[in-house]
Amino acid sequence: MKQLEKRLMILLVLVTISALVISSVIGAPAGTGTITPTSSSRMTDPANGQLTAEAGNVTNFDVSSIRNTNYWAGFYGDVTGTITLETSGGATFYNWSDASPTGEIYASRDNSVTWGSIACASGANVAAEEGTLNILPTASDSMNATFYRVGNHSQFDVGTESFTEDECDYRTNAFDSSGAQIVNWDQILLYEGSHLVYSTIINQDTSGFDGSNYDFELLVATNTTIQTYYFYVEIV
């Protein structure tokens, strides 16, 4: 029972987020404002298999196992945006709405990211994150096993910082309904001096992990303790 309770605390949460950007800071991603999840789901543990044991018999059988990850959670959803010219009191002088913006979604446990210091995550940064979250480096779903150069990433900008194609070593791609792929759903690990920043490039109206169309999928690290992530978006 304790093991089951422990596993039930492990987050493989898939939360739909609609990010409405109501203001923008020049040269930096903006906060997403209030986020209201519309769904959340996790895999049901498989049932126990059974065989009969009869005295004098020896029985051969093969086992294929599946279990929830100990270390990862997923977020996905749609993105709409507004670039606005307005006062601190909310009086709008002019704005530009975009139903299909391009850009990136970011998540960090730091609620005040210094975007001018953003850089590709290094091996030391990743090792520190594993230590913070008690992720076993030798686990099949460790950070290195998940992110280190197993996918590609497109060119993207974070504020005034530009990252060329495949510049960051720690990258992968989230799945579509056919499984692993290397075109859409770029996942890139960034760092800004105190925390990792998990990032993904927006792919508007693209087939996602369950066959439905979304604008983003984002993979973040967690553990058996619930983690709070702060979300940021940059629209172009």
C-alpha positions as CSV (number, residue, x, y, z in Angstrom):
1,M,0.0,0.0,0.0
2,K,2.8,2.4,0.8
3,Q,4.4,1.8,-2.6
4,L,1.0,2.3,-4.3
5,E,0.5,5.6,-2.4
6,K,4.0,6.7,-3.3
7,R,3.4,6.0,-7.0
8,L,0.0,7.8,-6.9
9,M,1.9,10.9,-5.8
10,I,4.1,10.7,-8.9
11,L,2.9,13.3,-11.3
12,L,2.4,12.4,-14.9
13,V,-0.1,15.1,-15.2
14,L,-1.4,16.3,-18.6
15,V,-3.0,19.7,-18.1
16,T,-4.6,21.7,-20.9
17,I,-3.6,25.4,-20.7
18,S,-4.9,28.2,-22.8
19,A,-2.4,31.0,-22.5
20,L,-3.9,34.5,-23.0
21,V,-1.1,37.1,-23.1
22,I,-2.6,40.5,-22.1
23,S,0.6,42.4,-22.0
24,S,4.2,42.2,-23.1
25,V,7.5,43.3,-21.7
26,I,9.9,44.4,-24.4
27,G,12.7,41.8,-25.0
28,A,11.4,39.3,-22.5
29,P,8.8,36.5,-22.2
30,A,5.6,37.5,-20.3
31,G,3.7,35.7,-17.5
32,T,0.6,33.8,-18.6
33,G,-1.7,35.3,-16.0
34,T,-4.2,33.0,-14.2
35,I,-4.1,29.4,-15.5
36,T,-7.2,27.2,-15.2
37,P,-6.6,23.5,-16.0
38,T,-9.5,21.9,-17.9
39,S,-8.4,18.3,-17.6
40,S,-5.8,16.0,-15.9
41,S,-5.1,12.3,-16.4
42,R,-2.7,9.6,-15.4
43,M,-2.1,6.0,-16.5
44,T,-4.0,3.3,-14.6
45,D,-1.7,0.7,-13.1
46,P,-2.0,-2.6,-15.1
47,A,-3.8,-5.5,-13.5
48,N,-1.8,-8.4,-11.9
49,G,-1.3,-11.3,-14.3
50,Q,-2.0,-14.8,-13.1
51,L,-1.0,-18.4,-13.8
52,T,-1.7,-21.7,-12.1
53,A,1.2,-23.6,-10.5
54,E,1.0,-27.4,-10.6
55,A,3.4,-29.7,-8.8
56,G,6.0,-31.2,-11.1
57,N,5.5,-28.5,-13.8
58,V,8.0,-25.9,-15.0
59,T,6.5,-23.0,-16.9
60,N,8.1,-20.5,-19.2
61,F,6.6,-17.1,-19.7
62,D,7.7,-13.6,-20.8
63,V,7.0,-10.4,-19.1
64,S,6.5,-7.0,-20.7
65,S,6.0,-4.3,-18.0
66,I,4.7,-0.7,-18.1
67,R,4.7,1.8,-15.2
68,N,4.3,5.5,-14.7
69,T,7.4,7.6,-14.7
70,N,8.8,8.6,-11.3
71,Y,10.2,11.9,-12.6
72,W,8.2,13.6,-15.3
73,A,5.0,15.6,-15.9
74,G,3.5,16.8,-19.1
75,F,1.5,20.0,-20.0
76,Y,-0.2,20.7,-23.3
77,G,-2.8,23.1,-24.8
78,D,-3.6,26.0,-27.1
79,V,-2.1,29.5,-27.3
80,T,-3.8,32.8,-28.3
81,G,-2.2,36.1,-27.7
82,T,-2.7,39.9,-27.6
83,I,0.1,42.5,-27.9
84,T,-1.1,45.6,-26.2
85,L,-0.3,49.3,-25.7
86,E,-1.8,50.2,-22.4
87,T,-1.2,52.0,-19.1
88,S,-0.4,50.3,-15.8
89,G,-4.0,50.8,-14.8
90,G,-5.2,48.8,-17.8
91,A,-6.4,51.6,-20.1
92,T,-5.8,50.3,-23.6
93,F,-4.5,52.7,-26.2
94,Y,-4.3,50.0,-29.0
95,N,-3.8,46.3,-29.2
96,W,-3.1,43.6,-31.8
97,S,-4.9,40.2,-31.3
98,D,-3.4,37.0,-32.8
99,A,-5.4,33.8,-32.8
100,S,-2.4,31.8,-34.0
101,P,0.8,33.3,-32.5
102,T,4.3,31.7,-32.9
103,G,6.9,31.7,-30.1
104,E,7.7,29.6,-27.1
105,I,6.2,28.4,-23.8
106,Y,8.5,28.2,-20.7
107,A,8.1,26.7,-17.2
108,S,10.4,27.2,-14.2
109,R,10.1,26.7,-10.5
110,D,11.6,30.2,-10.3
111,N,8.8,32.9,-10.3
112,S,11.2,35.6,-11.4
113,V,13.4,34.5,-14.3
114,T,16.2,36.8,-15.4
115,W,15.7,36.5,-19.1
116,G,18.7,38.5,-20.0
117,S,20.9,35.7,-18.5
118,I,19.2,32.8,-20.3
119,A,21.5,30.2,-21.8
120,C,21.5,26.5,-22.9
121,A,21.6,24.2,-19.9
122,S,24.9,22.5,-19.2
123,G,25.7,19.1,-17.8
124,A,26.4,20.6,-14.4
125,N,23.0,22.4,-14.5
126,V,21.2,19.1,-15.2
127,A,23.1,17.2,-12.5
128,A,22.2,19.9,-10.0
129,E,18.5,19.6,-11.0
130,E,18.7,15.8,-10.6
131,G,20.1,16.3,-7.1
132,T,17.4,18.8,-6.2
133,L,14.6,16.5,-7.3
134,N,16.3,13.3,-6.2
135,I,16.3,11.9,-9.7
136,L,18.6,8.9,-10.0
137,P,21.2,9.6,-12.8
138,T,21.2,5.8,-13.6
139,A,17.4,5.6,-13.9
140,S,15.9,4.7,-17.3
141,D,13.9,8.0,-17.2
142,S,16.7,10.2,-15.8
143,M,17.3,13.6,-17.2
144,N,20.2,12.6,-19.3
145,A,18.3,9.6,-20.7
146,T,15.4,11.9,-21.6
147,F,17.1,15.0,-22.9
148,Y,20.7,14.6,-24.0
149,R,20.7,15.1,-27.8
150,V,18.0,12.6,-28.5
151,G,16.1,15.1,-30.7
152,N,16.5,18.2,-32.7
153,H,15.4,21.7,-32.1
154,S,14.7,24.6,-34.4
155,Q,16.2,28.1,-34.2
156,F,14.4,30.2,-31.6
157,D,14.7,33.5,-29.7
158,V,14.2,34.2,-26.0
159,G,13.8,37.9,-25.6
160,T,17.0,39.4,-27.1
161,E,18.9,36.1,-26.9
162,S,19.0,34.0,-30.1
163,F,19.6,30.2,-30.2
164,T,20.7,28.7,-33.4
165,E,19.4,25.3,-34.7
166,D,20.5,22.5,-32.4
167,E,22.7,24.8,-30.3
168,C,21.5,23.4,-27.0
169,D,22.7,19.9,-26.1
170,Y,19.9,19.1,-23.8
171,R,16.9,18.7,-26.1
172,T,14.3,16.2,-27.1
173,N,10.9,16.1,-28.8
174,A,7.6,15.2,-27.1
175,F,5.5,12.5,-28.9
176,D,2.7,12.7,-31.4
177,S,0.1,9.9,-31.6
178,S,2.5,7.7,-33.6
179,G,5.2,7.9,-30.9
180,A,8.6,9.4,-31.0
181,Q,9.4,12.0,-33.7
182,I,11.9,14.7,-34.4
183,V,10.0,17.5,-36.2
184,N,7.5,19.1,-33.9
185,W,7.2,19.6,-30.1
186,D,10.8,20.7,-29.5
187,Q,11.8,20.5,-25.8
188,I,14.9,22.5,-24.8
189,L,16.5,22.8,-21.4
190,L,17.6,26.3,-20.6
191,Y,19.3,27.9,-17.5
192,E,19.3,31.4,-16.0
193,G,21.6,31.3,-13.0
194,S,19.6,29.6,-10.4
195,H,17.0,27.3,-12.0
196,L,16.4,25.3,-15.1
197,V,13.9,26.7,-17.6
198,Y,11.9,24.0,-19.5
199,S,10.9,25.3,-22.9
200,T,9.1,24.3,-26.0
201,I,8.6,25.9,-29.4
202,I,4.9,26.6,-30.2
203,N,3.6,24.5,-33.1
204,Q,0.2,25.9,-34.0
205,D,-2.7,23.4,-34.6
206,T,-0.4,20.3,-34.8
207,S,-1.3,16.7,-34.1
208,G,-0.3,15.9,-30.5
209,F,0.3,12.9,-28.4
210,D,-3.3,11.7,-28.4
211,G,-4.2,12.5,-32.0
212,S,-5.9,15.9,-31.2
213,N,-4.4,19.2,-32.4
214,Y,-2.6,21.4,-29.9
215,D,-0.3,24.4,-30.0
216,F,2.2,23.2,-27.5
217,E,3.4,20.1,-25.4
218,L,5.8,20.7,-22.5
219,L,7.8,18.2,-20.5
220,V,8.9,19.1,-17.0
221,A,10.7,17.3,-14.2
222,T,9.1,16.5,-10.9
223,N,9.3,13.8,-8.2
224,T,7.1,12.2,-5.5
225,T,6.6,15.6,-4.0
226,I,4.3,17.9,-5.9
227,Q,6.2,20.7,-7.6
228,T,4.9,24.2,-8.4
229,Y,5.9,25.6,-11.9
230,Y,5.5,29.1,-13.1
231,F,4.6,29.5,-16.8
232,Y,5.8,32.2,-19.2
233,V,5.0,32.7,-22.9
234,E,6.7,34.7,-25.6
235,I,4.6,35.4,-28.7
236,V,6.1,36.7,-32.0
